[in-house]
Amino acid sequence: MTGTASGLDARTMTVDGVALPATGTLDVIDPATGRVFAQAPDCAAPQLDRAMAAAAAAFPAWRHDEAARRALLRRSADAVDAAAGQLAPLLTAEQGKPLDQARREVASTGRWLRYFAELERAPEPAPEATPGAAVEVLRRPLGVVAAITPWNYPLLLAAWKIAPALRAGNTVVLKPSPYTPLTSLLLGEVLRPVLPPGVLNVVSGGDRLGALMTAHPTPRKISFTGSVATGRQVAATAALDLKRLTLELGGNDPALVLDDADPTAIADALFGAAFVNNGQACMAAKRVYAPSRLAGPLVEALAARARAVRVDAGTVPGAQLGPVSNRPQYERVGGLVDDALRHGAVAAVGGRQIDRPGYFFEPTVLAGAADGTRVVDEEQFGPVLPVVAYRDLDAVVRRVNAAPYGLTASVWSADPGRAAGVAARLEAGQVSVNAHGNGVLPHLPFGGHRASGLGVENGPWGLAAYTDLQVRLRPATG
């Protein structure tokens, strides 16, 4: 089935500050209906070459005036805020999240742009005296950055890359997921009058386009957020000409409940941490380990919240969880739950696809799940939470640390000091006590250990990732 794009859905690519028509199109599906509602441009290789050439041509002027860059990032944030009435409904239409959550994502996009505009860069530490020379250590922009973003937070994760890259003096070619291209294309249109031509270019297309970007000779850095499998391919291709890399590859994030925790007291926060964005968040809690005597009460407390949550199209007032964002993920979630039930888990609530158009899945809490089953060992990325009972905390810590992922984790206890001691033993990029994923903020570094990625985003650390160091020496004067 095909549809006809019109109005907000008729988006164009942005290259060198103007609209660039495409020779082909991609269907964009509304996950609340399962039907095509728009087409997006499908960028061909010659058009990608034009985008890369525009970014390269804009780089020399853009890199030299930091005050102008900061001012234009502020104006970009203002433009995003002003366009919220267009961006948020389009985000809901293509991604599925409830409209109030889409509005919050738009607001966070402006917040990230504004943060990097205002961030004061500390000078590099002065080196030790060098005989006969005056020495400076400087941060220099890299050049063109290829930014590739996923479908779960398409606007916000674009800002995570655009804001520090532009602030550091680089230019950008952005490619969104083919499942959610429209809001990123609209972002490019919104920023056309703000940024100089070629500074931000936005193209859209399928996986083939991402591979072309990664292999293209122009970019000096690839910033990618997505799956581990694709991240490995990106890293292998980028290595051929030694491009810099930032890879944020998700995680299978554990929440460890200690034996002094009150299941009723922690259920609201734990449910929210697991089902944020319908479970489609890299930092969401994706498996819970609970002491055997608390596992049953905790499952019931979580199931009660799952029964009470409203699942509906994102445009319906009061909807709290929308559909799974695309058919492949919808089918994957169903397959993981079916596999868990075949291996002895029990659905305390949910466990099935909802019989209606679109990609709706019941919020699911699984009891009796165990390590070694796919739903526990793999990243579900959907509205499913397995609860695993344990008897030996030390053994759980060892199992968690032996897993391939290490993005976020949490420890839950009536004694925050005791929980902090357990948290210190966990190998992950971010570990929280009595909360989960609460440190995803513009001023804090975010990145994973092991297979969860390379490098970090956000804060001064994320800004530095878009630069190279340069040592500058000149003869010392008397």
N, C-alpha and C positions, 0 to 999 in steps of 0.2 A: 504494500500500500504506500502511496506517496501523498504528500500534502503540498499545499501552496503557501509559501512564506509571504507574510504581509505585515504591515505595522511594525510592532516591536520585534517581530520574529524575522524580519528581512534585514539581516546583518551583513556587513561587508568587512573584508580584511583591511587592515591599516598598514600601508607600506609607504615610507618617505612622507608621512603626514597627510596622505590622501587615501581615498578608497581604491582598492585594487580588486577589480572583478576577477572571478575564477572561471576556468573553463568547465569545471565539473562541480557537483554538489554532493553533500552527504545528508541523509535523512536524520532528523533529530526527533526522538520519541519522547512523549510525555509519559513518565513512568506511572502516573495516576490512571492512565487509560490504556497504556500499551500501544498507542497509535502515534503515527507520525503527525507532528503539528507544524513542522518547519523544515527548511533546508539550510545547511551551512555551506560556505564555500569549501571546496576541496582543492587545496593548494598543490599545484604541480611543481616539478623541479625548477623550471625556469622562473617561476614566480618566487620560489624560495631564494633563488640566486639574487633576484631583485631586492628582496627584503634584507638579505645579508649585505649586499652592496650598499644599500641605504644606511644600514647601521654602521658599517665601516666608514662611510663618507662623513657621517655625523660625529664620529668619535673625536677627531682632533679638536674641534671647537668646544664640544661638550665637556671634555675632560679638564679644561683650563680655568673654569670660573666656578669655584665651589659655592660662593655666595649666591650666584644665579641658580645653581642646581638646587640649593636648599629652598630658595624662594619658589621655584617652580614645583617642587614636591609639595610645598604648602598649598599652592594653587591647585595642584592635582587632587589633594585631599579634599579641598573645598568643592571641586567639581564632582568628585564621587559622592560626597554628601548631598549635593544638589540634585544628582541624578538617581537618588535612592528610589524614587517613585517609579522609575523605569527598570532599574536593575533588579530590585527585589522580586517583582512578579515574574520576570523572565527567569530568574534563578529558580523559583519555585516550579515553573512550568517545565524546565529541562532537567532539574535535579530531584525534585519531589519534596523537599523539606517544607514544613509549614511556613506560611508567609511571615509570621513574626520572627522565626529563626532566620529566614532569608534577610529580613531587615537588619538583624543583628550582625549577620555576616558582612553586609554592605557597610555598616557602621564600623566594624572591625577593620575592614579594608582601608577606610579613610584614616583610622587610628594608626595603622602600621605605616602608612605613607607619612603621616604627620610626625610620628615618633622619629623616623630616620631623618626627616627634615630638621628636627630640633636637636638630634643627638650631637653632643660635642665630642669631637675626636681628640683623644688624649695624644700628645706627641709621643713618639717612640722614645724609650729610655736613652739618655745620652750614653754613647759608648765610652769605654775607658780611653784615656789619652793615647793618641797614636803619634809616635815621634815623627816630626816633620810634616804633619798633615792635619788639616781641620776636617772633621768627619761629621756627616749627618746620616741618619738612618730614616728613610722616608717610605711612606706607603704610596704606591702608584697604581692606577687602574689597569685592568688587564686588556680591555678592548671590547670586543663584541661578546655578549653573553647569550647563550641559547637556553631559554627557560622552558621546561616541559612540566605541565601541571596535571593533576588528577581530577576526578569527577566529584569527589565528596565535598570539597570546599573550593570550588574553582576560582572564586574571586579572591578570597582571603589568601590562599596559597600562591596566587599570582602576585599579590602585594608582598608576601614574604620574600619574593625574588626580585621583583621590580624595584622596590624601595631601596634596599641596600645597594643593588647593582647601580642604579642611577645616581644615588648619593655619592658612591665611590668614584664616579666619573666614567663608568662604562655605558655602552648602549646595549639595547636588548631586542632580541627577536623571541616573542612568546608564542608557544603553541599549547592550547588547552586540549583536554581530552576530547575525543570525537563524540563522547556521550553528552558532554556539557560544553559545547563551544560558544554558545550564543552570548552568555553574559561576558565572557572574556572579549569577544569581538565588540560588544557594546562598550566595554571599558576602553578599548582602543579608540572607538569613535568619540567617546566622552572626552578623552585626553588629547585628541587631535588639535583642538584650538589652544591647548595649554603648552604642550611640549614642542620643541623645535622639530622639524621634519627629520625622520630617521632615528630619533632617539629611542622611541618605543614603536616597534613594529609587531603587529599581531596577525598571525596566520592560523588557518585551521585545516585539519585533515586527519587521516587515520594513522595507524601505526607506521605505515610506510613513510609518512612525513617525519615522524619522530626519528626514524633511522637515518633519513637523509640529513636532518639537522645535526645529529650526533656525529656523522661522518663528514660533514661539510668542512672545508678547510678554513673558513673565516672565523668561527667562534674560537675564543681562547679559554672559555669556561662553559661547562654544561652544568646547569642546576636542575636536577630531576627529582620529582616526588612520585612514587608509584610502587610497583611490586618488586620483590627481591629478584625474581627471574628477569624482568626487564632491566632492572638496575645493573645486573651482572652484564647484560648485553651492552648497555650504555658504557659501562666502565671498560669493557674490552675494546669497544670501538674507539672511545676517547683516548685510550692508551696509545693508539697507533701514531698520533701526532702530539701526545703528551698534553692534552687539554687538562686544565684544572677541573676538579669535580666537587660538587656537593650532591650527595645522594641521601634522600630521606625515604626509607624503604618499608616503613610500617613495623608492626610488632604484634606479638601475642601476649598482651600485657597482663601480668598476674596481680591479683589482689589477695594478700595474705591476711586472714583473720586470726587473731590470737585468742587464746582460751579464756581471756577475761572480758572479751567484747560482748556487748549487748546487741543481739541481732535486730531487735526492734529499733534501737537507737541509731544503727548505722544503715538500715535498709534504704532509707530515702536517698542518702548521698551515694550509696553503692549502686543503686538502681540507676540514678541519673548518670553516674560515671560510665556505666556499661551501655546504656541505651541512648547516649547523646548522639544526635544526628542519625537515629535509628541504628545505632551500633556501627555506623560507617565513619569511624574516626580512628586515625592511626594510634591516638593516645587513649582510646577507650579501654576500660577494664574488660578483658575478654575471657578470663577464667578466674574463678574464685576458689581459694583453698581455705576450708574451714575445719576446725577441730571436729572430730566425730560427734561429740555430744551437742555441738552447736549447728551442725550441718542441716539437720531437719528443720529446726526453728528458723534458720536463716533462709532456707529455700521457701518456706511458707511466707515469710515476711516479704521476700522479693516477689513471689508469685502474686501476693495480694496487690502489690503495686502494678504488676503487669496486667492484672485483670481490670484495674481501674483506669488505665491509660487509654486515651481515645486515639484510635488509628483511623486516619481518613486522608482524603486528598488534601494537599497543602493549602488549597484555596478555601477549605471549609473552616469557618470560624470555630475555634476550640480544638482543632486537631493538634495533637501533641507529637505523634509519630506519623510520618508519611509512608509512601511505598519505598521498597528497595529501589535503588536508583536506576538499575538497568537489568535486562533479562539475564545476561550471563551471571551476574551476582545473585540475582533472585534464585536461579536454578542451583547455584553453588550452595547457597544457604540451605535450601531444601535438601540437597544431597548430604550435607554434613549432619543435619538433624536426623535424617533417615538412617544414616550410618550409625549414629550414636544410639538410637533406639534399638537397632539390631544388635548392638553390643552391650545391652543391659541398662542403658540410661532410661530414665522415666521423665516424661514431660510433666512437670508439676503444673504448668500452664502452657498453652500454645502448642507448638510443634507442627503446625500445618500452614500451608498457603491459604489465604482467605479467598473464598469463592466469589470473586467479583472481578471486573475488568482491572487491568493494571497489575503491578508487581507487589501486591500487599502480602505480608507475612505476619502471622500472629507473634506478638512479643512472647518469647519462649524462655523459660527457666528450666534447666535440666538437672535433676537429682540423679545420684548414682553414677555420674560420669567419672572417668578415670584417665590418668595419664596413659598414653598409648593409643587412645582413640583420636580420630582426626579432629573432632570438634574441640578437643583440649589441646592437641599438639599443633594445630594450624590456626592461622588468623582467620576467623569467620567473617568479619567485616559485615555484620548484619545484626538483626534484633534477636540474638541468641546468647544466653549466658549459662555455661556449665558450672556447677558447684561440685567440687571434688573434696571428699572427706579425707582427713589425714589424722594420724596418731603421733607422728614424730615431726616436730617443726624443723629440726636440723636436716632431716631427709628432704623435706619440701624445699628448703633453701637450696640444697644441693641440686635438686631436680630443676628448679627454676633457673639457676645459674648455668646449668648444663645445656639449656635450650639454645637454639640458634639465634633467637631474637634477644634484644635488650634495649627497648625504647623507653617505656615507662613502667612503673610498678608502684604498689602501695602496700602499707601495713596498717591494720585497723585494731585498736586496743583501747581499753579504758585507761591505760597508763601510757600517755604519749612518750614519756622517757624510755620506757621499755620498748615501745614500737620503734623509736628512733634507733635504738641499738640493733634491732633486727633489720631496719632499713639500711643501715650502714653495711650490712653483709650482702646486699643485693647488687647485682651487676647490671645496671641499666642507666640510660642517660638522664632519667629523672625519676626520683623516688619520693613519694609523699606519705605523710602520716595522717590518717583519718580523713583522707581526701584522695582523689585520683585525677591526674592530669590538670591539676589546678595551677601548675606553673607554666602553662602555655601563654606567655605574655611577651610583648614586644621587646622588653629589656632583658629577658633571660635567654641563655643559649638553649637551643632545642636540637637534639640529635641523638642517634642511637649507638649502642655498642654492638659489636659482632655483626650479624647479618642485617641489623636494622639500619645500617647506613654508614656513610663516610662524611665527616665534617659536621658542622652545626649551622643552624640558621638563627637569626634574631640577635639583638643586642650588639654591642661593639664587636663581639666575636664573629657574628654573622656578617657585619660590615667588613671586617678584616679579610674574610674569606673571598671577597671580590677584589682583592688587591694582591700585588706582589711587593716584596720588600726591595728597596734599592739603597745601597750604600753609596754615598756621594763624598768623594775626597777632593780636596784642593790643597795646594801648598800652604803650609802655615805661614802666617805673617808675624813679623817681629812685633 
